[in-house]
Amino acid sequence: MKRNFLGAASLFALSLVVISGCDQVEKSAQQVLGTATESAKQAIDDTHKAAEQALSEATQGLIQPEKQEKEAEDNSDTKET
């Protein structure tokens, strides 16, 4: 009887250790994913800025990216009516 009790107690203690370890792994994974998401957003923003600069240099400043977006929106509004 005493042996069964010790076995059950040991199994319960081991289960608690594993569960708490899983929580720590989950938190770490969430932190890593958060960091990766922020890095990806920064890379996209940097790429966008570089593309705008390359477009501006290629057109020698004749076409402004912000003006293109506004013109595209205006054109789509007039086509819908």
Secondary structure as the mmCIF struct_conf table of DSSP 4:
data_model
#
loop_
_struct_conf.conf_type_id
_struct_conf.id
_struct_conf.beg_label_comp_id
_struct_conf.beg_label_asym_id
_struct_conf.beg_label_seq_id
_struct_conf.end_label_comp_id
_struct_conf.end_label_asym_id
_struct_conf.end_label_seq_id
HELX_RH_AL_P HELX_RH_AL_P1 LYS A 2 ALA A 58
TURN_TY1_P TURN_TY1_P1 THR A 59 GLY A 61
BEND BEND1 LEU A 62 ILE A 63
HELX_RH_AL_P HELX_RH_AL_P2 PRO A 65 GLU A 80
#
